[in-house]
Amino acid sequence: MPKVGMPAIRRPQLVEATMSAIDDVGLAGASVALISRKAGVSAGIINHYFGGKHGLLEETMRSVLRELSKGVQQRLNMTDPNDAKGRILAIVDGNFDPNQVSSKVTKTWLAFWSHAMHDPALFRLQHVNERRLLSHLRVELKKLMPSDRAAFVAQGIAALVDGIWLRGALNPQGIDSLEAVATIEDYLERQLQDFPSISKGNN
């Protein structure tokens, strides 16, 4: 996290510059010097407020996760609280928001995932994000099926989100958000076939 006193206007500049550098040359090549040039600030500012590139990557991912959470919440706010299936798809759609599937963000996600396995701070961020997704899904799925099954299906949907996202991120054509949501909706429909009476009573 940036130190207290970091000018608020600088944070988005530096986050944007970090993602741009990762998009251009990858995380290994995204040096503090390159990021500082892209942001139009001195390298000293990055080192002072973030402790170097690692701290800046952490702040960048916090920013990406905030945008992800905001996108999901906005969709949920626009969806009928009684439309459980619609709310599940709103959660899924938020994970494939245009901002989240842009080239610079997908490359930043890939860099984050690769480092999170070995870095406690980044791992905690990933764990919080995973728990949030599963919690959102379980809340809605429990309206459609027993809680134990809801937990199981939530894991399946989360795995599909991550798997489709990763395959798309590594595809030169990028991520097809509409196809991603349609694929997960098909999976959800198949899971709901075992609980027709509950599902009909909640739609």
Residue frames as a rotation matrix with the C-alpha (Angstrom) as fourth column:
MET 1
0.581 0.814 0.000 0.00
0.814 -0.581 0.000 0.00
0.000 0.000 -1.000 0.00
PRO 2
0.024 -0.578 0.816 1.22
0.429 -0.731 -0.530 3.53
0.903 0.363 0.230 -0.71
LYS 3
-0.653 -0.324 -0.684 2.45
0.756 -0.228 -0.614 5.58
0.043 -0.918 0.394 2.23
VAL 4
0.457 0.779 -0.430 0.24
0.806 -0.567 -0.170 8.25
-0.377 -0.269 -0.886 3.72
GLY 5
0.124 -0.382 -0.916 0.77
-0.068 -0.924 0.376 11.51
-0.990 0.015 -0.141 1.87
MET 6
-0.723 -0.306 0.619 0.85
0.542 0.304 0.783 10.03
-0.428 0.902 -0.055 -1.61
PRO 7
-0.661 0.501 -0.558 -0.94
-0.576 -0.816 -0.050 12.64
-0.480 0.289 0.828 -3.76
ALA 8
0.036 0.782 0.622 -4.28
-0.007 0.623 -0.782 11.11
-0.999 0.023 0.028 -4.78
ILE 9
0.721 0.267 -0.639 -3.84
-0.574 -0.285 -0.767 12.32
-0.387 0.920 -0.052 -8.36
ARG 10
-0.213 -0.915 -0.342 -0.59
-0.976 0.187 0.108 10.37
-0.035 0.357 -0.934 -8.67
ARG 11
-0.368 0.046 0.929 -2.03
-0.354 0.917 -0.186 6.97
-0.860 -0.397 -0.321 -7.78
PRO 12
0.664 0.648 0.374 -4.19
0.095 0.422 -0.901 6.51
-0.742 0.634 0.219 -10.90
GLN 13
0.637 -0.525 -0.564 -1.33
-0.770 -0.408 -0.490 7.88
0.027 0.747 -0.664 -13.01
LEU 14
-0.384 -0.888 0.254 1.07
-0.905 0.417 0.089 5.32
-0.185 -0.196 -0.963 -11.60
VAL 15
-0.089 0.451 0.888 -1.42
-0.116 0.881 -0.459 2.46
-0.989 -0.144 -0.026 -11.77
GLU 16
0.884 0.445 -0.145 -2.15
-0.154 -0.016 -0.988 3.27
-0.441 0.896 0.055 -15.41
ALA 17
0.346 -0.844 -0.409 1.56
-0.926 -0.237 -0.294 3.55
0.151 0.481 -0.864 -16.18
THR 18
-0.423 -0.486 0.765 2.25
-0.656 0.747 0.111 0.20
-0.625 -0.454 -0.635 -14.50
MET 19
0.310 0.626 0.715 -0.40
0.127 0.718 -0.684 -1.59
-0.942 0.303 0.143 -16.55
SER 20
0.903 -0.005 -0.430 0.79
-0.404 -0.358 -0.842 0.12
-0.150 0.934 -0.325 -19.71
ALA 21
-0.042 -0.997 -0.068 4.38
-0.998 0.038 0.055 -0.96
-0.052 0.070 -0.996 -19.06
ILE 22
-0.372 -0.024 0.928 3.33
-0.282 0.955 -0.089 -4.56
-0.885 -0.294 -0.362 -18.35
ASP 23
0.700 0.691 0.181 1.24
0.031 0.223 -0.974 -4.50
-0.714 0.687 0.135 -21.53
ASP 24
0.743 -0.443 -0.502 4.24
-0.667 -0.423 -0.614 -3.31
0.059 0.791 -0.609 -23.56
VAL 25
-0.046 -0.947 -0.319 7.13
-0.741 0.246 -0.625 -5.33
0.670 0.208 -0.712 -22.12
GLY 26
0.324 0.206 -0.923 5.79
0.330 0.890 0.315 -7.72
0.887 -0.406 0.220 -19.47
LEU 27
0.991 0.137 -0.011 6.34
0.052 -0.306 0.951 -7.53
0.127 -0.942 -0.310 -15.75
ALA 28
0.420 -0.901 -0.110 10.03
0.820 0.325 0.471 -8.43
-0.389 -0.288 0.875 -15.91
GLY 29
-0.368 -0.597 0.713 10.71
0.873 -0.486 0.043 -5.57
0.321 0.638 0.700 -18.29
ALA 30
0.513 0.650 0.561 8.46
0.362 -0.756 0.545 -3.09
0.779 -0.077 -0.623 -16.51
SER 31
-0.396 -0.785 -0.477 11.19
0.823 -0.074 -0.563 -1.36
0.407 -0.616 0.675 -14.56
VAL 32
0.191 0.397 -0.898 10.63
0.787 -0.609 -0.101 1.48
-0.587 -0.687 -0.429 -12.11
ALA 33
-0.660 -0.520 -0.542 12.44
0.094 -0.773 0.627 3.76
-0.745 0.363 0.559 -14.57
LEU 34
-0.891 0.367 0.266 10.07
0.318 0.088 0.944 2.82
0.323 0.926 -0.195 -17.42
ILE 35
-0.005 0.947 -0.321 6.97
0.973 0.079 0.217 3.14
0.231 -0.311 -0.922 -15.27
SER 36
-0.024 -0.054 -0.998 8.10
0.592 -0.805 0.029 6.52
-0.806 -0.590 0.051 -13.94
ARG 37
-0.931 -0.316 -0.184 8.68
0.030 -0.568 0.823 7.80
-0.365 0.760 0.538 -17.49
LYS 38
-0.619 0.760 0.199 5.23
0.557 0.245 0.794 6.66
0.554 0.602 -0.575 -18.57
ALA 39
0.249 0.744 -0.619 3.67
0.968 -0.166 0.191 8.31
0.039 -0.647 -0.762 -15.51
GLY 40
0.263 -0.223 0.939 5.67
0.290 -0.910 -0.298 11.48
0.920 0.350 -0.175 -15.90
VAL 41
0.930 -0.032 0.365 7.08
-0.353 -0.346 0.869 11.29
0.099 -0.938 -0.333 -12.36
SER 42
-0.041 -0.999 0.025 10.47
-0.924 0.028 -0.382 10.62
0.381 -0.039 -0.924 -10.87
ALA 43
0.017 -0.052 -0.998 11.52
0.037 0.998 -0.052 7.10
0.999 -0.036 0.019 -10.00
GLY 44
-0.901 -0.430 0.057 12.13
-0.005 -0.121 -0.993 8.40
0.434 -0.895 0.107 -6.50
ILE 45
-0.336 0.862 0.379 8.40
-0.935 -0.354 -0.024 8.94
0.114 -0.363 0.925 -5.98
ILE 46
0.460 0.493 -0.739 7.69
-0.471 0.840 0.267 5.28
0.753 0.226 0.618 -6.74
ASN 47
-0.253 -0.656 -0.711 10.45
0.336 0.630 -0.700 4.08
0.907 -0.416 0.061 -4.45
HIS 48
-0.899 -0.110 0.424 9.44
-0.302 -0.547 -0.781 6.46
0.318 -0.830 0.459 -1.67
TYR 49
-0.259 0.913 0.315 5.71
-0.964 -0.226 -0.138 5.82
-0.055 -0.340 0.939 -1.64
PHE 50
0.722 0.606 -0.333 5.56
-0.653 0.756 -0.040 2.21
0.228 0.247 0.942 -2.82
GLY 51
0.333 -0.674 0.660 8.94
-0.505 0.463 0.728 0.79
-0.796 -0.576 -0.185 -1.90
GLY 52
-0.730 -0.670 -0.130 9.65
-0.427 0.299 0.854 -0.11
-0.533 0.679 -0.504 -5.53
LYS 53
-0.647 0.432 -0.628 7.98
-0.625 0.171 0.761 -2.16
0.436 0.886 0.160 -8.24
HIS 54
-0.776 0.357 -0.520 6.56
0.464 0.881 -0.087 -4.84
0.427 -0.309 -0.850 -5.96
GLY 55
-0.623 0.540 -0.567 4.58
0.421 -0.380 -0.824 -2.33
-0.660 -0.751 0.010 -3.92
LEU 56
-0.586 0.385 -0.713 3.38
-0.684 -0.707 0.180 -0.66
-0.436 0.593 0.677 -7.07
LEU 57
-0.754 0.327 -0.570 2.16
-0.204 0.708 0.676 -4.00
0.624 0.626 -0.467 -8.48
GLU 58
-0.706 0.505 -0.496 0.25
0.706 0.454 -0.543 -4.60
-0.049 -0.734 -0.678 -5.24
GLU 59
-0.512 0.516 -0.686 -1.39
-0.038 -0.812 -0.583 -1.17
-0.858 -0.273 0.436 -5.46
THR 60
-0.708 0.222 -0.670 -2.17
-0.705 -0.174 0.687 -1.73
0.036 0.959 0.280 -9.14
MET 61
-0.750 0.436 -0.497 -3.94
0.251 0.883 0.396 -5.00
0.612 0.173 -0.772 -8.36
ARG 62
-0.623 0.561 -0.546 -5.87
0.574 -0.147 -0.806 -3.37
-0.532 -0.815 -0.230 -5.53
SER 63
-0.556 0.384 -0.737 -7.07
-0.542 -0.840 -0.029 -0.84
-0.630 0.383 0.675 -8.08
VAL 64
-0.733 0.256 -0.630 -8.03
-0.482 0.459 0.747 -3.56
0.480 0.851 -0.213 -10.57
LEU 65
-0.746 0.443 -0.497 -9.87
0.600 0.771 -0.213 -5.48
0.289 -0.457 -0.841 -7.85
ARG 66
-0.610 0.539 -0.581 -11.74
0.146 -0.645 -0.750 -2.37
-0.779 -0.542 0.315 -6.76
GLU 67
-0.561 0.376 -0.737 -12.90
-0.808 -0.442 0.389 -1.85
-0.180 0.814 0.552 -10.34
LEU 68
-0.780 0.258 -0.570 -13.93
-0.031 0.894 0.447 -5.49
0.625 0.367 -0.689 -10.56
SER 69
-0.708 0.507 -0.491 -15.93
0.671 0.267 -0.692 -5.26
-0.220 -0.819 -0.529 -7.35
LYS 70
-0.563 0.486 -0.669 -17.56
-0.275 -0.873 -0.403 -2.02
-0.780 -0.043 0.625 -8.48
GLY 71
-0.682 0.273 -0.678 -18.54
-0.695 0.047 0.718 -3.52
0.228 0.961 0.158 -11.83
VAL 72
-0.749 0.411 -0.519 -20.15
0.410 0.904 0.122 -6.54
0.520 -0.121 -0.846 -10.18
GLN 73
-0.641 0.500 -0.582 -21.98
0.556 -0.220 -0.801 -4.42
-0.529 -0.838 -0.137 -7.61
GLN 74
-0.669 0.389 -0.634 -23.33
-0.579 -0.807 0.115 -2.06
-0.467 0.444 0.765 -10.25
ARG 75
-0.668 0.406 -0.624 -24.80
-0.390 0.523 0.758 -5.00
0.634 0.750 -0.191 -12.14
LEU 76
-0.684 0.415 -0.599 -26.29
0.681 0.657 -0.323 -6.46
0.260 -0.629 -0.732 -8.98
ASN 77
-0.717 0.399 -0.572 -27.85
0.122 -0.735 -0.667 -3.10
-0.687 -0.548 0.478 -8.12
MET 78
-0.548 0.492 -0.676 -29.62
-0.822 -0.463 0.330 -3.14
-0.151 0.737 0.658 -11.47
THR 79
-0.632 0.270 -0.726 -30.93
-0.160 0.872 0.463 -6.70
0.758 0.409 -0.508 -11.08
ASP 80
0.363 0.886 0.290 -34.11
-0.606 -0.012 0.796 -7.70
0.708 -0.464 0.532 -9.24
PRO 81
-0.407 -0.545 0.733 -33.18
-0.913 0.230 -0.336 -9.08
0.014 -0.806 -0.592 -5.79
ASN 82
0.242 0.604 0.760 -35.66
-0.555 0.728 -0.402 -11.93
-0.796 -0.324 0.512 -6.40
ASP 83
0.901 0.015 -0.433 -34.12
-0.406 0.378 -0.832 -12.92
0.151 0.926 0.346 -9.74
ALA 84
0.573 -0.702 0.423 -31.47
-0.224 0.363 0.905 -15.30
-0.789 -0.613 0.051 -8.44
LYS 85
0.369 -0.436 0.821 -30.41
0.821 0.568 -0.067 -16.60
-0.436 0.698 0.568 -11.83
GLY 86
0.759 -0.040 0.650 -30.21
0.402 -0.756 -0.516 -13.08
0.512 0.653 -0.558 -13.21
ARG 87
0.844 -0.451 0.290 -28.04
-0.531 -0.624 0.574 -12.02
-0.077 -0.638 -0.766 -10.30
ILE 88
0.439 -0.706 0.556 -25.69
0.272 0.694 0.666 -14.97
-0.856 -0.141 0.497 -10.81
LEU 89
0.364 -0.272 0.891 -25.27
0.930 0.066 -0.360 -13.96
0.039 0.960 0.277 -14.43
ALA 90
0.913 -0.052 0.405 -24.77
-0.042 -0.998 -0.036 -10.35
0.406 0.016 -0.914 -13.35
ILE 91
0.664 -0.709 0.238 -21.88
-0.312 0.026 0.950 -11.51
-0.680 -0.704 -0.204 -11.14
VAL 92
0.222 -0.556 0.801 -20.41
0.720 0.648 0.251 -13.48
-0.658 0.521 0.544 -14.03
ASP 93
0.641 0.093 0.762 -20.87
0.687 -0.513 -0.514 -10.59
0.343 0.853 -0.393 -16.45
GLY 94
0.955 -0.281 0.089 -19.07
-0.291 -0.845 0.449 -8.26
-0.051 -0.454 -0.889 -14.03
ASN 95
0.356 -0.861 0.363 -16.04
0.046 0.404 0.914 -10.54
-0.933 -0.309 0.184 -14.16
PHE 96
-0.215 -0.388 0.896 -15.97
0.915 0.241 0.323 -10.11
-0.342 0.890 0.303 -17.94
ASP 97
0.686 0.399 -0.608 -16.52
0.280 -0.916 -0.286 -6.36
-0.672 0.026 -0.741 -17.90
PRO 98
0.861 -0.347 0.372 -14.86
0.326 -0.185 -0.927 -4.61
0.390 0.919 -0.046 -20.90
ASN 99
0.576 -0.673 0.464 -12.41
-0.759 -0.651 -0.002 -2.96
0.304 -0.351 -0.886 -18.53
GLN 100
0.421 -0.384 0.822 -11.41
-0.561 0.602 0.569 -6.31
-0.713 -0.700 0.038 -17.05
VAL 101
0.551 -0.166 0.818 -10.75
0.514 0.840 -0.176 -7.94
-0.657 0.517 0.548 -20.41
SER 102
0.918 -0.326 -0.227 -8.68
-0.395 -0.691 -0.605 -5.15
0.040 0.645 -0.763 -21.96
SER 103
0.575 -0.743 -0.342 -5.17
0.217 0.542 -0.812 -6.15
0.789 0.393 0.473 -23.02
LYS 104
-0.287 -0.775 0.562 -3.36
-0.395 -0.439 -0.807 -4.17
0.873 -0.454 -0.180 -20.34
VAL 105
0.130 0.401 0.907 -5.59
-0.991 0.034 0.127 -5.47
0.020 -0.916 0.402 -17.55
THR 106
0.961 0.225 -0.161 -5.45
-0.233 0.972 -0.027 -9.12
0.151 0.063 0.987 -18.65
LYS 107
0.268 -0.937 -0.225 -1.66
0.190 0.281 -0.941 -8.99
0.944 0.210 0.253 -18.80
THR 108
-0.339 -0.327 0.882 -1.58
-0.735 -0.494 -0.465 -7.39
0.588 -0.806 -0.073 -15.36
TRP 109
0.613 0.634 0.472 -3.85
-0.788 0.533 0.308 -10.17
-0.056 -0.560 0.826 -14.05
LEU 110
0.834 -0.330 -0.442 -1.53
0.110 0.885 -0.453 -12.82
0.540 0.329 0.774 -15.50
ALA 111
-0.202 -0.946 0.254 1.49
-0.109 -0.236 -0.966 -11.16
0.973 -0.223 -0.055 -13.88
PHE 112
-0.099 0.267 0.959 -0.40
-0.957 -0.290 -0.018 -10.95
0.274 -0.919 0.284 -10.60
TRP 113
0.867 0.497 0.024 -1.45
-0.490 0.843 0.223 -14.61
0.090 -0.205 0.975 -10.66
SER 114
0.531 -0.722 -0.443 2.06
0.218 0.622 -0.752 -15.82
0.819 0.303 0.488 -11.42
HIS 115
-0.474 -0.765 0.436 3.51
-0.207 -0.384 -0.900 -13.87
0.856 -0.517 0.024 -8.50
ALA 116
0.216 0.660 0.720 0.67
-0.881 -0.187 0.435 -14.49
0.421 -0.728 0.541 -6.03
MET 117
0.775 0.078 -0.627 1.75
0.028 0.987 0.158 -18.12
0.631 -0.140 0.763 -5.66
HIS 118
0.065 -0.891 -0.450 5.02
0.815 0.308 -0.492 -17.01
0.576 -0.335 0.746 -4.06
ASP 119
-0.778 -0.327 0.537 4.15
0.069 -0.893 -0.445 -13.68
0.625 -0.309 0.717 -2.47
PRO 120
-0.638 0.537 -0.552 2.09
0.761 0.333 -0.556 -13.54
-0.115 -0.775 -0.621 0.76
ALA 121
-0.595 0.421 -0.685 0.72
-0.098 -0.884 -0.457 -10.03
-0.798 -0.205 0.567 0.18
LEU 122
-0.612 0.353 -0.708 -0.41
-0.785 -0.162 0.598 -10.78
0.097 0.921 0.376 -3.37
PHE 123
-0.809 0.319 -0.494 -1.73
0.253 0.947 0.198 -14.19
0.531 0.035 -0.847 -2.30
ARG 124
-0.670 0.576 -0.468 -3.93
0.482 -0.142 -0.864 -12.49
-0.564 -0.805 -0.183 0.31
LEU 125
-0.520 0.472 -0.712 -5.37
-0.646 -0.762 -0.034 -10.22
-0.558 0.443 0.702 -2.35
GLN 126
-0.665 0.236 -0.709 -6.14
-0.520 0.536 0.666 -13.19
0.537 0.811 -0.233 -4.57
HIS 127
-0.827 0.338 -0.449 -7.68
0.521 0.761 -0.387 -15.08
0.211 -0.554 -0.806 -1.65
VAL 128
-0.597 0.620 -0.509 -9.95
0.043 -0.609 -0.792 -12.14
-0.801 -0.495 0.337 -0.77
ASN 129
-0.498 0.383 -0.778 -11.04
-0.852 -0.382 0.357 -11.86
-0.161 0.841 0.516 -4.40
GLU 130
-0.759 0.175 -0.627 -11.78
-0.127 0.905 0.407 -15.59
0.639 0.388 -0.664 -4.63
ARG 131
-0.788 0.462 -0.407 -13.77
0.581 0.339 -0.740 -15.58
-0.204 -0.819 -0.535 -1.39
ARG 132
-0.562 0.586 -0.584 -15.79
-0.380 -0.810 -0.447 -12.58
-0.734 -0.030 0.678 -2.53
LEU 133
-0.559 0.328 -0.761 -16.74
-0.767 0.142 0.625 -14.27
0.313 0.934 0.173 -5.81
LEU 134
-0.756 0.240 -0.609 -17.72
0.257 0.964 0.060 -17.53
0.602 -0.111 -0.791 -4.10
SER 135
-0.781 0.467 -0.415 -19.70
0.373 -0.185 -0.909 -15.69
-0.502 -0.865 -0.030 -1.43
HIS 136
-0.524 0.584 -0.620 -21.69
-0.731 -0.682 -0.025 -13.71
-0.437 0.440 0.784 -4.02
LEU 137
-0.546 0.271 -0.793 -22.44
-0.571 0.572 0.589 -16.88
0.613 0.775 -0.158 -5.95
ARG 138
-0.846 0.192 -0.497 -23.44
0.426 0.804 -0.414 -18.94
0.320 -0.562 -0.762 -2.92
VAL 139
-0.762 0.582 -0.283 -25.87
-0.128 -0.564 -0.816 -16.30
-0.635 -0.585 0.505 -1.71
GLU 140
-0.234 0.690 -0.685 -27.83
-0.953 -0.301 0.023 -16.46
-0.190 0.659 0.728 -4.97
LEU 141
-0.545 -0.027 -0.838 -27.44
-0.442 0.859 0.260 -20.18
0.712 0.512 -0.480 -5.61
LYS 142
-0.977 0.168 -0.131 -28.90
0.202 0.528 -0.825 -21.03
-0.069 -0.832 -0.550 -2.19
LYS 143
-0.376 0.889 -0.261 -32.14
-0.656 -0.454 -0.603 -19.47
-0.655 -0.056 0.754 -3.41
LEU 144
0.153 0.380 -0.912 -32.22
-0.970 0.233 -0.066 -22.10
0.188 0.895 0.404 -6.15
MET 145
0.323 -0.138 -0.936 -30.86
-0.072 0.983 -0.169 -25.26
0.944 0.122 0.308 -4.53
PRO 146
0.917 -0.006 -0.399 -29.78
0.385 0.284 0.878 -26.76
0.108 -0.959 0.263 -1.19
SER 147
0.822 -0.569 -0.029 -26.81
-0.521 -0.770 0.368 -25.05
-0.231 -0.287 -0.930 0.43
ASP 148
0.142 -0.819 0.557 -24.38
-0.034 0.558 0.829 -27.94
-0.989 -0.137 0.051 -0.01
ARG 149
0.248 0.010 0.969 -25.16
0.910 0.341 -0.236 -28.13
-0.333 0.940 0.076 -3.71
ALA 150
0.984 0.129 0.121 -24.97
0.160 -0.941 -0.299 -24.33
0.076 0.314 -0.946 -3.95
ALA 151
0.505 -0.863 -0.024 -21.41
-0.460 -0.293 0.838 -24.43
-0.730 -0.412 -0.545 -2.59
PHE 152
-0.067 -0.500 0.863 -20.48
0.470 0.747 0.470 -27.10
-0.880 0.438 0.185 -5.15
VAL 153
0.495 0.340 0.800 -22.00
0.869 -0.168 -0.466 -25.21
-0.024 0.925 -0.378 -8.10
ALA 154
0.956 -0.199 -0.215 -20.41
-0.162 -0.971 0.175 -21.95
-0.243 -0.133 -0.961 -6.93
GLN 155
0.080 -0.975 0.205 -17.01
-0.175 0.189 0.966 -23.64
-0.981 -0.113 -0.156 -7.16
GLY 156
-0.028 -0.029 0.999 -17.88
0.837 0.546 0.039 -24.85
-0.547 0.837 0.009 -10.66
ILE 157
0.850 0.388 0.355 -18.89
0.520 -0.727 -0.450 -21.39
0.083 0.567 -0.820 -11.84
ALA 158
0.736 -0.635 -0.233 -15.78
-0.390 -0.680 0.620 -19.84
-0.553 -0.366 -0.749 -10.29
ALA 159
-0.116 -0.788 0.604 -13.61
0.222 0.573 0.789 -22.44
-0.968 0.226 0.108 -12.03
LEU 160
0.272 0.295 0.916 -15.30
0.946 0.091 -0.310 -21.66
-0.175 0.951 -0.255 -15.34
VAL 161
0.993 0.064 -0.103 -14.80
0.056 -0.995 -0.080 -17.92
-0.108 0.074 -0.991 -14.84
ASP 162
0.364 -0.930 -0.055 -11.08
-0.449 -0.227 0.864 -18.41
-0.816 -0.290 -0.500 -14.15
GLY 163
-0.164 -0.440 0.883 -10.59
0.461 0.757 0.463 -21.03
-0.872 0.483 0.079 -16.85
ILE 164
0.536 0.425 0.730 -12.38
0.843 -0.214 -0.494 -19.14
-0.054 0.879 -0.473 -19.61
TRP 165
0.956 -0.195 -0.218 -10.68
-0.162 -0.974 0.159 -15.94
-0.243 -0.117 -0.963 -18.53
LEU 166
0.142 -0.978 0.152 -7.22
-0.261 0.111 0.959 -17.53
-0.955 -0.175 -0.240 -18.58
ARG 167
-0.088 -0.128 0.988 -7.74
0.791 0.594 0.147 -19.19
-0.605 0.795 0.048 -21.97
GLY 168
0.766 0.462 0.447 -9.00
0.640 -0.617 -0.459 -15.93
0.064 0.637 -0.768 -23.40
ALA 169
0.800 -0.510 -0.315 -6.17
-0.286 -0.787 0.547 -13.92
-0.527 -0.347 -0.776 -21.91
LEU 170
-0.195 -0.921 0.336 -3.68
-0.078 0.356 0.931 -16.20
-0.978 0.155 -0.141 -23.67
ASN 171
0.184 0.357 0.916 -5.60
0.882 0.352 -0.314 -16.02
-0.435 0.865 -0.250 -26.96
PRO 172
-0.829 -0.554 0.072 -4.34
0.522 -0.723 0.453 -13.38
-0.199 0.413 0.889 -29.44
GLN 173
-0.408 0.762 0.502 -8.00
0.394 -0.349 0.850 -12.58
0.824 0.545 -0.158 -30.16
GLY 174
-0.776 0.070 0.626 -8.60
-0.528 -0.615 -0.586 -11.79
0.344 -0.785 0.515 -26.51
ILE 175
-0.866 0.497 0.058 -11.60
0.289 0.591 -0.753 -12.68
-0.409 -0.635 -0.655 -24.35
ASP 176
-0.628 0.764 0.147 -15.08
-0.022 -0.206 0.978 -12.92
0.778 0.611 0.146 -25.89
SER 177
-0.901 0.235 0.363 -17.22
-0.415 -0.232 -0.880 -11.70
-0.122 -0.944 0.307 -22.98
LEU 178
0.014 0.985 -0.172 -20.54
-1.000 0.012 -0.017 -12.65
-0.015 0.172 0.985 -24.56
GLU 179
0.197 -0.011 -0.980 -19.41
-0.374 0.923 -0.085 -16.19
0.906 0.383 0.177 -25.30
ALA 180
-0.818 -0.560 -0.134 -17.96
-0.060 0.315 -0.947 -16.51
0.572 -0.767 -0.291 -21.80
VAL 181
-0.638 0.648 0.416 -21.22
-0.701 -0.266 -0.662 -15.53
-0.318 -0.714 0.624 -20.13
ALA 182
0.276 0.770 -0.575 -23.22
-0.923 0.379 0.065 -17.77
0.268 0.513 0.816 -22.49
THR 183
-0.226 -0.455 -0.861 -20.99
-0.199 0.887 -0.417 -20.75
0.953 0.077 -0.292 -21.67
ILE 184
-0.986 -0.164 0.035 -21.43
-0.056 0.124 -0.991 -20.27
0.158 -0.979 -0.132 -17.94
GLU 185
-0.306 0.946 0.104 -25.18
-0.922 -0.267 -0.282 -19.72
-0.240 -0.182 0.954 -18.33
ASP 186
0.198 0.329 -0.923 -25.39
-0.638 0.759 0.133 -23.07
0.744 0.563 0.360 -20.12
TYR 187
-0.666 -0.508 -0.546 -23.58
0.112 0.656 -0.747 -24.73
0.737 -0.559 -0.380 -17.20
LEU 188
-0.889 0.356 0.290 -25.91
-0.417 -0.364 -0.833 -23.03
-0.191 -0.861 0.472 -14.72
GLU 189
0.005 0.941 -0.339 -29.01
-0.988 0.057 0.144 -24.15
0.155 0.335 0.930 -16.62
ARG 190
-0.025 -0.084 -0.996 -27.80
-0.239 0.968 -0.076 -27.74
0.971 0.236 -0.044 -16.52
GLN 191
-0.914 -0.346 -0.213 -27.24
0.132 0.243 -0.961 -27.53
0.384 -0.906 -0.176 -12.78
LEU 192
-0.684 0.702 0.198 -30.72
-0.681 -0.516 -0.520 -26.08
-0.263 -0.490 0.831 -12.23
GLN 193
-0.251 0.609 -0.752 -32.40
-0.636 0.482 0.603 -28.96
0.730 0.630 0.266 -14.06
ASP 194
-0.593 -0.034 -0.805 -32.19
0.405 0.851 -0.334 -31.02
0.696 -0.524 -0.491 -10.88
PHE 195
-0.698 0.321 -0.639 -34.14
0.575 -0.280 -0.769 -28.40
-0.426 -0.904 0.011 -8.92
PRO 196
-0.670 0.421 0.612 -37.01
0.475 -0.391 0.789 -27.31
0.571 0.819 0.062 -11.16
SER 197
0.365 0.895 -0.257 -39.52
0.790 -0.152 0.594 -26.57
0.492 -0.419 -0.763 -8.40
ILE 198
0.192 -0.382 -0.904 -37.12
0.744 -0.544 0.388 -24.39
-0.640 -0.747 0.179 -6.43
SER 199
-0.795 -0.590 0.143 -35.86
0.519 -0.537 0.665 -22.61
-0.315 0.603 0.733 -9.56
LYS 200
-0.379 0.719 0.582 -39.34
0.615 -0.275 0.739 -21.80
0.692 0.638 -0.338 -10.84
GLY 201
0.561 0.648 -0.516 -40.29
0.807 -0.289 0.514 -20.38
0.184 -0.705 -0.685 -7.50
ASN 202
0.198 -0.572 -0.796 -37.42
0.512 -0.632 0.582 -17.91
-0.836 -0.523 0.168 -7.63
ASN 203
-0.851 -0.459 0.256 -37.69
0.444 -0.367 0.818 -16.56
-0.281 0.809 0.516 -11.15
